[in-house]
């Protein structure tokens, strides 16, 4: 009824239209202690199934809110500073997110204009920007001329690819004097005047008489190249694109394609009547596009703008030496950027203080080199464009420039994880600074603590060097896989050329940065001419750890370390993959046509030992045997025990090899070769290496240390006498080797054996560069071990009880396996180094007894010679008055450097 409010009792009984039955009341009434209120409350609750159905209907009635998906942020590119559409298209092709505004936190920032140093300083390590600070030193015409003239005073022949240049108004008087000298000699030259900071051919004028050139400011004057190479009667120049990915260290790439920009009027020699015809003298696209004779080509072979690939084909068809031209161009590009390197490095480090050396560069730059070719195929550097045009008015422009930008972005190696990695690196660096311990005063330290501190410093330096080597290796591997159409020209793969560039760079730093030159030159040799390999650094770190353990152990503690090896396991090569089968077959076919100096299977046997004795040479030692057991002499305390012969199971190695190869064949259906053929190929290669290693071992056995001025019998008698009276000579030899000689002189003693071993390998293996030879790398580790701990490595070889410092432990700590003959070669090298030390010591002792005016600088004078059984060569240890190489060339002729 309306207006009547139901009572509470009735309301409680009518909940959700649920009837309270007698069964439910009686059911709850059976519980002990149940009251009427509890019974009513229990009756009001719905059944469990009905409750679940009700909740389900309510959930269906109310729709659940949709979860907002987090937008995945990709690699962003800030292109607000560029007007070229091709850069935007390439970035979109590379899956970059283009920022709508000027985002300073983008991964990639591309700008057509100058970038301030403050902006480069604010960049995070994961960001990349397309300009270097300090590059203006070669991209501005007057700066390029000034730096080139400064370097030409010291290297005139190396930097002769720039036309003679004067900077106005400072060099106006020099220009007038040069013009007067030409006039007196009745010679005529054409001069071209350019604005110092001009571009696109604006403000360029030609003069036949240099006396008429006004002394205007911000202009340069160059001699005009009046005999250029012509293409179909037209003058042209090359736009060569060069990429610099880093300046610390310097890395230079050159693109294998570019533009050939031609003038639009046929060329004739400059005269007063045609000086104003810029369509004939200039090749700039911005100038010639206004001429009515300008042609837009349908392909790369037609029109006023063509490709460098077409130009190379044109040179080949006309019998020009294309390889010679491009070697000169590569050399010109590298030397030009070497001139800029001191300025680049200084400006970059000022903008990026605290950045570790060798870290990823935040800057890169694409440069446009304008090069003119004369009739003699000599390249002439006209100018360098810091922001080359990426306009795509023609199809050839789009094809070349889009490929250039795409390969550039790929070489930058921008990854999405760089930002996160940078965050954790900064956090780790902050924690390192926070928990850094305070340095103690060395005065309060004991000798043991000082020794530990020096070992820790050395260990940290080696770890940093190891990290740099690994990073450089990874970077080079990435560049080789992702270079695309780029080619790296610095650092050069040619070791001789690289050494030449390093010397030029050191000289340029000496000219430009005279105060800091010594430190920078030392750093240059360390960065660009580093000969250390990863395994060498790991060996030195292991030596530091061994020294550290010795320092903590105390005097009475027994030294612990790996036992010296008496024999080494056989080396089994890894199975050849599908691409290696064809390469190995090609190598076997090419061996019959290989040039002299290359290793081959069918080698001519060396000449038999000569029976004629030469003056001053040694007679063969009859006591030396070719067996491995006779490598070590029977002198007391020699420290080199005879090697135990260990049978090697070749069949088990080949069987395991066959099983691993069969597993690979099961995974790769492409490899259908039989196991027998694979084993045969592996056996052939292995036998070839074993044969050459045996010849090397025989040649090392033939070597002897010769005492200057004495016969071979007298030299052997001296060595036997030293070993018989070892207790008397031991402290004197130890004092001489470990105390009196410094590190340089100790290295000279070892280098006597090293240089001759190198010559033996060059003769037997028939290769000039043995640094990459596996056997020579093993020998290098042995030589380094002998010089370990200030000469302690070699001195330990004189003791039979020293096991922790023995040279044999370097192979037990390495994962590399060496065969028995290789191990015997190492033993023989150690024996030669020991004998060489004894001869040097005896020679110094006799020299001191005969002359009281002996100094420390003459301790290594004229001692030690390596000779062979056929008496074909001898090498004296050089005195300090002459270098080792000078005496080597006198006493060890190039034609007779090897032992048969």
C-alpha positions in Angstrom: 0.0 0.0 0.0 1.3 3.4 -0.8 2.4 5.6 2.1 2.7 2.6 4.5 6.2 1.7 5.4 6.7 -2.1 5.9 7.9 -3.2 9.3 11.5 -4.4 9.9 10.4 -7.9 10.7 8.5 -8.3 7.5 11.4 -6.8 5.5 13.8 -9.2 7.0 11.7 -12.1 6.0 11.2 -11.0 2.3 14.9 -10.8 1.2 15.5 -11.6 -2.5 12.2 -13.5 -2.6 13.7 -16.4 -0.7 11.2 -18.5 1.2 12.1 -19.7 4.6 11.0 -23.3 4.7 10.4 -25.6 7.6 13.2 -27.9 6.5 15.8 -25.1 6.6 14.6 -24.0 10.0 14.6 -27.5 11.5 18.0 -28.1 9.8 19.7 -25.2 11.6 17.7 -25.9 14.7 19.5 -29.2 15.2 22.8 -27.4 15.9 23.5 -27.0 19.5 23.3 -23.4 20.7 21.5 -22.1 17.7 19.3 -19.1 18.4 16.4 -17.7 16.4 18.3 -14.7 15.1 21.1 -17.0 13.9 18.6 -19.2 12.2 17.0 -16.3 10.4 20.4 -15.0 9.3 21.4 -18.3 7.9 18.1 -18.7 6.1 18.6 -15.3 4.4 21.9 -16.4 2.8 21.4 -17.9 -0.7 22.7 -21.3 -1.7 26.4 -21.5 -2.8 25.5 -22.4 -6.4 22.9 -19.6 -6.6 25.5 -17.2 -5.2 28.1 -18.1 -7.8 25.5 -17.6 -10.6 24.5 -14.3 -9.3 28.2 -13.0 -9.1 28.8 -14.3 -12.7 25.7 -12.4 -14.0 26.9 -9.2 -12.2 30.3 -9.5 -13.7 28.8 -9.9 -17.2 26.6 -7.0 -16.7 29.6 -4.6 -15.7 32.2 -4.6 -18.5 35.8 -4.9 -17.3 38.0 -1.8 -18.0 40.6 -2.4 -20.9 44.2 -2.4 -19.9 46.2 0.3 -21.6 49.1 -1.2 -23.5 52.4 0.5 -22.9 53.8 1.9 -26.1 57.1 0.4 -27.0 59.6 3.1 -27.7 62.0 2.2 -30.5 65.2 3.9 -31.7 64.4 7.6 -32.2 66.0 9.9 -34.7 66.0 13.7 -34.5 65.9 15.0 -38.0 64.7 18.5 -37.3 68.0 19.9 -38.3 68.1 18.5 -41.8 66.1 19.4 -44.9 66.9 16.4 -46.9 64.1 13.9 -47.4 66.3 11.0 -48.3 67.7 10.9 -44.8 64.2 10.6 -43.4 63.3 7.8 -45.8 66.4 5.8 -44.9 65.8 6.2 -41.2 62.2 5.0 -41.7 63.6 2.1 -43.7 65.9 1.2 -40.8 62.8 1.1 -38.4 63.7 4.4 -36.6 61.0 6.5 -35.0 61.2 10.0 -36.4 60.7 12.6 -33.7 58.2 15.3 -34.5 60.1 18.0 -32.5 63.7 18.7 -31.6 64.3 15.9 -29.1 67.7 16.2 -27.4 67.5 12.7 -26.1 67.2 10.9 -29.4 69.5 8.1 -30.3 70.4 9.7 -33.7 70.7 13.4 -34.3 71.3 14.7 -37.8 72.0 18.3 -38.6 73.1 20.1 -41.7 74.6 23.1 -39.9 77.4 23.6 -37.4 77.0 21.8 -34.0 78.3 23.6 -30.9 80.7 22.0 -28.5 78.2 22.4 -25.6 75.7 20.3 -27.4 78.2 17.5 -27.9 79.2 17.8 -24.3 75.5 17.2 -23.2 75.1 14.1 -25.3 74.7 10.7 -23.5 77.0 7.9 -24.5 74.3 6.0 -26.4 73.6 9.0 -28.7 75.1 9.8 -32.1 75.5 13.1 -33.8 76.8 13.7 -37.4 79.5 16.2 -36.7 82.9 16.2 -34.9 84.2 19.2 -33.0 87.4 20.5 -34.6 86.7 19.2 -38.1 86.7 22.8 -39.3 90.5 22.6 -39.4 90.3 20.7 -42.8 86.8 21.6 -44.0 87.4 25.4 -44.1 89.6 26.3 -47.1 92.0 28.7 -45.3 92.4 26.3 -42.3 93.1 23.4 -44.6 95.8 25.4 -46.5 97.3 26.6 -43.2 97.6 23.1 -41.7 98.9 21.6 -45.0 101.6 24.2 -45.3 102.7 23.6 -41.8 103.0 19.8 -42.3 104.6 20.2 -45.8 107.6 21.9 -44.2 108.4 18.5 -42.6 106.9 16.0 -45.1 107.0 17.8 -48.5 107.0 14.5 -50.5 104.2 12.9 -48.6 101.8 15.9 -48.8 102.2 17.0 -52.4 98.6 16.5 -53.4 97.4 20.0 -52.6 97.9 22.8 -55.1 100.2 25.7 -54.1 98.1 28.0 -51.9 98.4 31.5 -50.4 96.1 32.9 -47.7 95.1 36.5 -48.2 95.9 39.0 -47.0 98.8 37.5 -44.9 100.5 35.8 -47.9 99.9 38.6 -50.4 103.5 39.7 -50.5 104.6 36.1 -51.0 102.2 35.8 -53.9 103.5 38.9 -55.6 107.1 37.7 -55.2 106.1 34.4 -56.8 104.4 36.1 -59.7 107.5 38.3 -60.3 109.7 35.2 -60.3 107.4 33.6 -62.9 107.5 36.7 -65.0 111.3 36.8 -64.9 111.4 33.1 -66.1 108.8 33.9 -68.7 106.4 31.4 -67.3 102.7 31.9 -67.1 100.3 30.4 -64.5 96.6 30.8 -63.9 95.4 31.5 -60.4 92.0 30.8 -58.9 90.7 32.9 -56.1 88.1 31.4 -53.6 86.4 32.6 -50.5 87.8 31.0 -47.4 84.4 30.0 -46.1 82.6 29.8 -49.4 80.6 27.0 -50.9 78.7 26.0 -54.1 81.1 27.9 -56.3 80.1 31.4 -55.1 82.7 34.2 -55.4 85.2 32.2 -57.4 87.4 34.2 -59.9 90.3 33.3 -62.2 93.4 35.5 -62.9 96.2 35.2 -65.4 98.3 37.8 -63.7 98.7 37.4 -60.0 99.8 41.1 -59.6 96.2 42.1 -60.2 94.8 40.0 -57.3 93.7 42.4 -54.6 94.7 41.7 -51.0 91.1 40.9 -49.9 90.4 39.3 -46.6 89.1 35.8 -46.1 90.2 34.6 -49.5 92.7 32.0 -50.7 94.6 31.8 -53.9 95.6 28.6 -55.6 97.5 27.6 -58.7 95.0 26.4 -61.3 95.5 22.8 -62.5 95.5 23.6 -66.3 96.1 20.0 -67.5 93.2 18.0 -66.1 92.1 14.6 -67.2 89.1 15.1 -69.5 86.0 12.9 -69.9 84.6 13.2 -73.4 86.3 16.6 -73.7 84.8 18.0 -70.5 86.5 18.9 -67.2 85.3 16.9 -64.2 86.0 16.2 -60.6 85.1 13.4 -58.2 82.9 13.7 -55.2 84.2 11.0 -52.9 82.3 10.2 -49.7 84.4 9.5 -46.6 83.0 8.3 -43.3 84.8 8.9 -40.0 83.1 6.8 -37.3 85.6 7.7 -34.5 88.6 9.9 -33.7 89.6 8.2 -30.5 90.9 5.9 -32.0 90.7 7.2 -35.6 88.7 5.0 -38.0 88.2 6.0 -41.7 85.9 4.4 -44.3 85.5 5.3 -48.0 82.4 4.6 -50.0 82.9 2.6 -53.1 80.7 4.8 -55.3 80.2 8.6 -55.7 79.6 11.3 -58.2 81.5 12.4 -61.3 80.5 16.0 -61.8 81.2 17.4 -65.2 81.4 20.9 -66.6 78.9 21.9 -69.2 81.3 23.6 -71.7 84.1 21.7 -73.3 87.5 22.5 -71.8 90.2 24.5 -73.5 93.4 25.9 -71.9 92.8 29.0 -69.8 93.3 32.3 -71.6 92.3 35.9 -71.0 89.2 35.5 -73.2 87.7 32.5 -71.4 88.6 33.2 -67.7 85.0 34.4 -67.0 83.5 31.2 -68.5 82.8 29.4 -65.2 80.8 26.7 -67.0 84.1 25.5 -68.4 86.4 25.9 -65.4 84.1 24.9 -62.6 82.5 21.6 -62.0 80.1 22.5 -59.2 76.6 21.3 -59.8 75.1 24.5 -58.3 76.9 26.5 -61.0 76.4 24.2 -64.1 72.8 23.4 -63.5 72.0 27.0 -64.7 73.6 26.4 -68.0 71.3 25.5 -70.9 73.7 22.7 -71.9 73.3 20.9 -68.6 72.0 17.3 -69.2 70.1 15.1 -66.8 71.0 11.6 -67.6 68.7 8.7 -67.7 71.4 6.3 -66.4 74.8 6.5 -64.7 76.6 6.6 -68.1 74.9 9.7 -69.6 74.4 13.3 -68.5 76.5 15.9 -66.8 76.5 13.8 -63.5 77.7 10.3 -63.6 78.8 7.6 -61.1 82.3 6.6 -60.0 81.6 3.0 -61.1 81.1 4.2 -64.6 84.3 6.3 -64.3 86.3 3.2 -63.3 84.9 1.2 -66.3 85.9 4.2 -68.5 89.4 4.1 -67.2 89.8 0.3 -67.7 88.5 0.6 -71.3 91.1 3.3 -72.1 94.0 1.3 -70.5 94.4 3.5 -67.4 95.8 2.0 -64.2 92.7 2.2 -62.0 94.3 0.4 -59.1 97.2 2.9 -59.0 94.8 5.9 -59.1 92.7 4.6 -56.2 95.7 3.7 -54.1 96.8 7.3 -54.4 93.3 8.5 -53.5 93.1 6.3 -50.4 96.6 7.6 -49.4 95.5 11.2 -49.9 92.3 10.8 -47.8 94.2 9.1 -44.9 97.0 11.7 -44.8 94.5 14.6 -45.0 92.6 13.3 -42.0 95.9 12.5 -40.2 96.6 16.3 -40.4 93.2 16.9 -38.7 93.7 14.2 -36.1 95.4 16.4 -33.4 92.7 19.0 -33.6 89.9 16.4 -33.7 91.3 14.4 -30.7 91.9 17.5 -28.6 88.4 19.0 -29.3 86.6 15.7 -28.8 88.3 15.0 -25.4 87.6 18.5 -24.3 83.9 18.0 -25.1 83.8 14.5 -23.6 85.9 14.6 -20.4 86.1 11.4 -18.4 85.2 9.2 -21.3 87.4 6.1 -21.2 89.9 5.8 -24.2 88.5 3.5 -26.9 84.9 3.9 -25.9 82.2 4.3 -28.5 82.2 7.7 -30.1 79.2 9.9 -29.9 80.2 11.7 -33.1 80.5 10.6 -36.7 80.9 12.5 -39.9 80.2 12.0 -43.6 82.7 14.2 -45.6 82.6 15.0 -49.3 86.1 15.1 -50.8 86.3 17.1 -54.1 89.2 15.5 -56.0 90.6 16.6 -59.4 92.5 14.1 -61.6 95.3 15.4 -63.9 96.6 13.7 -67.1 99.2 11.7 -65.1 96.5 10.2 -62.9 97.6 12.3 -59.9 94.8 13.2 -57.5 94.6 16.8 -56.3 92.6 17.8 -53.3 90.4 20.8 -54.0 88.3 21.0 -50.8 86.5 19.0 -48.2 82.8 19.5 -47.6 81.7 19.1 -44.0 78.0 18.9 -44.9 77.8 17.5 -48.5 74.6 18.0 -50.3 72.1 15.1 -50.0 69.7 16.6 -52.5 68.1 14.0 -54.9 67.3 16.0 -58.0 68.1 13.0 -60.2 67.8 9.3 -59.9 71.6 8.8 -59.7 71.6 11.1 -56.6 69.0 9.1 -54.8 70.6 5.7 -55.6 74.0 6.7 -54.4 73.1 8.8 -51.5 70.4 6.6 -50.1 72.9 3.6 -50.1 75.5 5.8 -48.5 73.2 6.9 -45.6 71.9 3.4 -45.1 75.4 1.8 -44.8 76.4 4.7 -42.6 73.5 4.1 -40.1 74.3 0.4 -40.1 78.0 1.0 -39.3 77.0 3.2 -36.4 75.7 0.1 -34.6 72.9 1.9 -32.8 71.0 -0.5 -30.5 67.9 -0.1 -28.4 69.8 -1.6 -25.4 72.5 1.0 -25.5 70.4 3.4 -23.3 69.9 0.8 -20.6 73.5 -0.4 -20.7 74.6 3.2 -20.3 72.4 3.6 -17.3 73.9 0.5 -15.5 77.4 1.6 -16.5 77.0 5.0 -14.9 75.5 3.3 -11.8 78.5 1.0 -11.6 80.9 3.8 -12.0 79.2 5.8 -9.3 79.4 2.8 -6.9 83.0 2.4 -7.8 83.8 6.0 -6.9 81.7 5.7 -3.7 83.4 2.6 -2.4 86.9 3.6 -3.5 89.5 3.1 -0.8 91.8 5.8 0.2 95.4 5.5 -0.9 98.0 4.8 1.8 101.3 6.6 1.9 104.0 4.4 0.4 106.4 5.5 3.1 104.3 3.7 5.7 104.2 0.5 3.6 106.4 -2.5 4.0 108.4 -4.0 1.1 105.8 -6.8 0.8 102.9 -4.3 0.7 104.7 -2.2 -1.9 105.3 -5.3 -4.0 101.6 -6.2 -3.7 100.6 -2.7 -4.7 102.8 -2.7 -7.8 101.4 -6.1 -8.8 97.8 -4.8 -8.4 98.6 -1.8 -10.5 100.2 -3.9 -13.2 97.2 -6.3 -13.1 94.7 -3.4 -13.5 96.7 -2.0 -16.4 96.7 -5.5 -18.1 93.0 -5.9 -17.5 92.3 -2.5 -19.1 94.6 -3.4 -22.0 92.7 -6.8 -22.4 89.4 -5.0 -22.4 90.6 -2.6 -25.2 92.0 -5.5 -27.3 88.7 -7.4 -26.9 86.7 -4.3 -27.8 88.8 -3.6 -30.8 88.5 -7.2 -32.0 84.7 -7.1 -31.6 84.5 -3.7 -33.4 86.6 -4.9 -36.3 84.5 -8.0 -36.6 81.3 -6.0 -36.7 82.8 -3.6 -39.3 83.8 -6.5 -41.5 80.3 -7.9 -41.4 78.4 -4.7 -41.7 80.6 -2.5 -43.9 78.3 -2.8 -46.9 79.7 -0.7 -49.7 82.2 1.0 -47.4 85.9 0.0 -47.2 88.1 0.7 -44.2 91.3 2.5 -45.2 92.5 3.3 -41.7 93.7 1.4 -39.7 95.1 -0.3 -42.8 95.3 -4.1 -43.1 98.7 -3.7 -44.7 101.2 -3.7 -41.8 103.9 -1.8 -43.7 101.4 0.9 -44.7 99.9 1.1 -41.2 103.4 1.6 -39.7 104.0 4.4 -42.2 100.8 6.1 -41.2 101.5 5.7 -37.5 105.0 7.4 -38.0 103.4 10.2 -40.0 100.7 10.7 -37.3 103.4 10.8 -34.6 105.4 13.4 -36.6 102.2 15.5 -37.0 101.5 15.4 -33.3 105.1 16.5 -32.7 104.6 19.5 -35.0 101.1 20.6 -33.8 101.3 19.7 -30.1 104.9 20.3 -29.3 104.5 20.4 -25.5 102.4 17.2 -25.2 104.0 15.5 -28.1 106.0 12.8 -26.2 103.0 11.6 -24.3 100.7 11.6 -27.3 103.3 9.8 -29.4 103.6 7.1 -26.8 99.9 6.7 -26.8 99.8 6.5 -30.6 102.2 3.7 -30.6 100.2 1.9 -27.9 96.8 2.3 -29.7 97.6 2.0 -33.4 100.7 -0.2 -33.3 99.8 -2.6 -30.5 101.3 -6.0 -31.0 99.8 -7.6 -27.9 97.3 -10.4 -28.5 94.6 -11.5 -26.1 96.4 -14.7 -25.2 99.6 -12.8 -24.4 97.8 -10.5 -22.1 96.1 -13.4 -20.4 99.5 -15.0 -19.8 100.8 -11.8 -18.2 97.7 -11.5 -16.0 98.3 -15.1 -14.9 101.9 -14.2 -14.1 100.8 -11.3 -12.0 98.4 -13.6 -10.1 101.2 -16.1 -9.5 103.4 -13.2 -8.2 100.5 -12.1 -6.0 100.2 -15.6 -4.5 104.0 -15.8 -3.9 103.8 -12.4 -2.1 101.0 -13.6 0.2 102.5 -17.0 0.9 105.5 -16.0 3.0 109.0 -17.5 3.1 108.3 -21.0 4.6 105.1 -21.6 2.6 105.4 -24.3 -0.1 104.8 -22.9 -3.5 101.7 -24.3 -5.3 101.2 -24.4 -9.0 100.5 -26.7 -11.9 103.1 -29.3 -12.5 105.4 -28.9 -15.5 104.3 -30.8 -18.5 106.5 -33.6 -19.9 104.4 -34.0 -23.0 101.5 -32.4 -24.8 98.4 -33.8 -26.4 98.0 -33.9 -30.2 96.3 -31.1 -31.9 93.2 -32.1 -33.9 91.6 -29.6 -36.2 87.9 -28.7 -36.1 85.7 -30.2 -38.8 85.5 -28.1 -42.0 82.1 -26.5 -42.7 80.3 -26.5 -45.9 82.0 -23.4 -47.2 85.5 -24.6 -46.2 85.4 -27.7 -48.4 85.5 -25.6 -51.5 88.2 -23.3 -50.1 90.4 -26.2 -49.1 90.0 -27.8 -52.6 90.9 -24.5 -54.2 94.0 -24.2 -51.9 95.1 -27.7 -53.0 94.8 -26.8 -56.6 96.5 -23.4 -56.2 99.5 -24.9 -54.5 100.9 -26.1 -57.7 100.8 -22.6 -59.1 101.7 -20.7 -55.9 104.3 -18.0 -56.2 107.6 -18.1 -54.4 107.2 -17.4 -50.7 103.9 -19.1 -50.3 103.6 -22.5 -48.4 102.8 -25.5 -50.5 102.6 -29.3 -50.1 105.2 -30.1 -52.8 108.2 -28.3 -51.6 111.7 -28.7 -53.0 113.9 -30.4 -50.6 116.6 -28.1 -49.1 120.2 -28.4 -50.2 122.2 -31.0 -48.4 124.6 -29.7 -45.8 127.8 -28.4 -47.3 130.9 -30.3 -46.4 133.2 -27.4 -47.1 134.0 -25.3 -44.1 133.8 -21.5 -44.4 136.3 -19.2 -42.7 135.1 -18.3 -39.2 132.2 -20.8 -39.2 131.7 -23.7 -36.8 132.2 -27.4 -37.3 129.0 -29.5 -36.9 128.4 -30.7 -33.4 128.4 -34.5 -33.5 126.8 -34.7 -30.2 123.5 -33.3 -31.4 120.8 -35.8 -32.4 117.6 -35.3 -34.2 115.7 -37.3 -31.6 113.5 -35.5 -29.1 115.4 -37.1 -26.2 118.7 -35.5 -27.2 117.4 -32.0 -27.2 118.6 -31.5 -23.6 122.3 -31.7 -22.9 123.6 -33.8 -20.0 125.1 -30.8 -18.3 124.3 -30.6 -14.6 121.6 -28.3 -13.3 120.5 -27.6 -16.9 116.8 -27.4 -15.8 115.6 -29.1 -18.9 115.0 -32.8 -18.5 114.7 -35.3 -21.3 111.2 -35.6 -22.6 109.3 -38.7 -21.9 108.0 -40.4 -25.0 104.3 -40.7 -24.8 102.4 -42.8 -27.3 99.6 -41.0 -29.1 96.7 -42.8 -30.4 96.0 -41.3 -33.8 93.3 -43.8 -34.5 91.3 -42.8 -31.4 91.6 -39.2 -32.4 90.4 -39.8 -35.9 87.6 -42.0 -34.6 86.4 -39.3 -32.3 86.8 -36.9 -35.2 84.6 -39.0 -37.4 81.9 -39.2 -34.7 81.8 -35.4 -34.3 81.7 -35.0 -38.1 78.9 -37.5 -38.4 76.8 -35.6 -35.9 77.4 -32.4 -38.0 76.3 -34.3 -41.1 73.1 -35.4 -39.3 72.3 -31.7 -38.5 73.3 -30.3 -41.8 71.9 -32.0 -44.8 74.0 -30.0 -47.1 77.2 -31.8 -46.1 77.1 -35.1 -48.0 80.8 -35.9 -47.9 81.9 -39.2 -46.7 83.8 -39.6 -43.4 86.7 -41.2 -45.2 87.2 -38.2 -47.5 87.0 -35.8 -44.5 89.6 -37.8 -42.6 91.8 -37.9 -45.6 91.7 -34.1 -46.0 92.4 -33.6 -42.3 95.2 -36.0 -42.4 96.8 -34.3 -45.4 96.7 -30.9 -43.7 98.0 -32.4 -40.4 100.9 -34.2 -42.1 101.9 -31.0 -43.9 102.1 -29.1 -40.7 103.9 -31.9 -38.9 106.4 -32.1 -41.7 107.2 -28.4 -41.6 107.3 -28.5 -37.8 109.9 -31.4 -37.9 112.0 -29.4 -40.3 111.8 -26.5 -37.9 112.9 -28.7 -35.1 115.8 -30.0 -37.1 116.9 -26.5 -38.0 116.8 -25.4 -34.3 118.9 -28.4 -33.4 121.5 -27.3 -35.9 121.9 -23.9 -34.3 124.8 -23.2 -32.0 125.9 -20.2 -29.9 129.3 -19.0 -31.0 131.8 -17.3 -28.8 133.4 -14.3 -30.7 137.1 -15.0 -31.5 137.0 -18.7 -30.5 136.5 -21.9 -32.2 133.5 -24.2 -31.8 135.5 -26.6 -29.6 136.5 -23.7 -27.3 133.0 -22.5 -27.1 131.7 -25.9 -26.1 134.5 -26.2 -23.6 133.5 -22.9 -22.0 129.9 -24.0 -21.6 131.0 -27.3 -20.1 133.3 -25.5 -17.7 130.6 -23.1 -16.6 128.3 -26.1 -15.8 131.0 -28.1 -14.0 131.8 -25.1 -11.7 128.1 -24.1 -11.4 128.2 -23.5 -7.7 130.9 -20.9 -8.2 129.3 -19.1 -11.2 125.7 -19.3 -10.2 125.6 -16.2 -7.9 127.7 -14.2 -10.3 125.5 -15.1 -13.3 122.4 -14.4 -11.3 123.7 -11.0 -10.3 124.7 -10.2 -13.8 121.4 -11.3 -15.4 118.9 -10.2 -12.7 120.6 -7.1 -11.3 123.2 -5.6 -13.6 121.3 -5.9 -16.9 118.3 -3.7 -17.4 115.1 -4.8 -19.2 116.3 -3.5 -22.6 119.6 -5.4 -22.4 117.9 -8.6 -21.3 115.5 -8.3 -24.2 118.5 -7.9 -26.5 120.0 -11.2 -25.3 116.7 -13.0 -26.0 116.3 -11.2 -29.4 119.5 -12.8 -30.6 117.7 -16.1 -30.6 114.4 -14.7 -31.5 115.6 -13.0 -34.7 117.3 -16.2 -35.9 114.3 -18.3 -35.1 112.2 -15.9 -37.1 114.5 -16.3 -40.1 114.3 -20.1 -39.9 110.5 -20.0 -39.9 110.6 -17.7 -42.9 112.8 -20.1 -44.8 111.1 -23.3 -43.9 107.4 -22.2 -44.1 108.2 -19.9 -47.0 106.3 -16.9 -45.7 107.6 -13.4 -45.1 105.2 -12.4 -42.3 105.5 -15.1 -39.6 103.6 -13.1 -36.9 100.3 -14.8 -37.9 102.0 -18.3 -37.9 100.7 -20.5 -35.1 104.1 -21.9 -34.3 105.7 -18.5 -34.0 102.9 -17.3 -31.7 103.8 -20.3 -29.5 107.5 -19.3 -29.6 106.5 -15.7 -28.7 104.8 -16.9 -25.6 107.9 -18.8 -24.6 110.1 -15.7 -25.2 107.8 -13.5 -23.1 107.8 -16.1 -20.4 111.7 -16.1 -20.3 111.6 -12.3 -19.8 108.9 -12.6 -17.1 109.4 -10.9 -13.8 112.5 -9.0 -14.8 114.3 -12.0 -16.3 113.3 -14.5 -13.6 111.6 -16.7 -16.2 114.9 -17.5 -17.9 116.8 -17.9 -14.6 114.2 -20.4 -13.4 115.3 -22.6 -16.3 118.7 -23.1 -14.6 117.0 -24.7 -11.6 115.4 -28.2 -11.5 113.4 -27.4 -8.4 111.6 -24.3 -9.7 108.3 -25.6 -11.0 105.9 -22.7 -10.3 107.9 -20.3 -12.5 108.8 -22.8 -15.2 108.0 -21.8 -18.8 106.1 -25.1 -19.3 103.3 -23.9 -17.1 102.1 -21.4 -19.8 100.8 -24.4 -21.8 99.1 -26.0 -18.8 97.1 -22.8 -18.2 96.1 -22.4 -21.8 93.3 -24.2 -23.6 95.5 -24.4 -26.8 96.9 -27.9 -27.4 100.4 -28.3 -28.9 101.9 -31.4 -30.4 105.1 -33.1 -29.3 107.3 -31.6 -32.0 106.1 -28.1 -31.1 106.9 -28.7 -27.5 110.4 -30.0 -28.4 111.0 -26.8 -30.4 110.1 -24.8 -27.4 112.6 -26.8 -25.3 115.3 -26.2 -27.8 114.6 -22.5 -27.9 114.9 -22.4 -24.1 118.2 -24.2 -24.3 119.6 -21.8 -26.9 118.6 -18.8 -24.7 120.3 -20.4 -21.7 123.5 -20.9 -23.7 123.3 -17.4 -25.1 123.2 -16.0 -21.6 126.2 -18.0 -20.5 128.2 -16.9 -23.5 127.3 -13.2 -22.9 128.2 -13.5 -19.2 131.6 -15.1 -20.0 132.4 -12.6 -22.7 131.6 -9.7 -20.3 133.7 -11.4 -17.6 136.7 -11.7 -19.9 136.3 -8.2 -21.2 136.2 -6.9 -17.6 139.4 -8.8 -16.7 141.3 -7.5 -19.7 140.1 -3.9 -19.4 139.2 -2.0 -16.1 137.4 0.7 -18.1 134.3 -1.4 -18.5 130.9 0.4 -18.1 127.4 -0.9 -17.8 126.6 0.1 -21.4 129.1 -2.4 -22.8 127.9 -5.5 -21.0 126.2 -6.9 -24.1 129.1 -6.1 -26.5 130.0 -8.6 -29.1 128.6 -11.8 -27.5 126.7 -14.7 -28.8 126.3 -16.1 -32.3 123.9 -18.6 -33.8 125.4 -20.9 -36.4 124.3 -24.0 -38.3 125.7 -27.3 -39.3 126.5 -26.3 -42.8 128.3 -23.2 -41.4 126.3 -21.0 -43.7 125.7 -18.1 -41.2 127.0 -16.6 -38.0 125.5 -13.7 -36.0 127.5 -11.8 -33.4 125.8 -10.0 -30.4 126.2 -6.4 -31.3 128.2 -4.0 -29.2 126.5 -1.0 -27.7 128.3 1.3 -30.2 126.2 -0.2 -33.0 122.6 -1.2 -33.2 121.6 -4.9 -33.5 120.3 -4.4 -37.0 123.5 -2.7 -38.3 125.7 -5.5 -37.0 123.2 -8.1 -38.2 123.4 -6.8 -41.8 127.2 -6.9 -41.7 127.8 -10.3 -40.1 124.6 -12.1 -41.1 124.0 -11.5 -44.8 120.4 -11.7 -46.1 121.3 -14.4 -48.6 122.7 -16.7 -45.8 120.3 -16.1 -42.9 119.0 -19.6 -42.6 120.4 -22.9 -41.7 119.9 -26.0 -43.9 
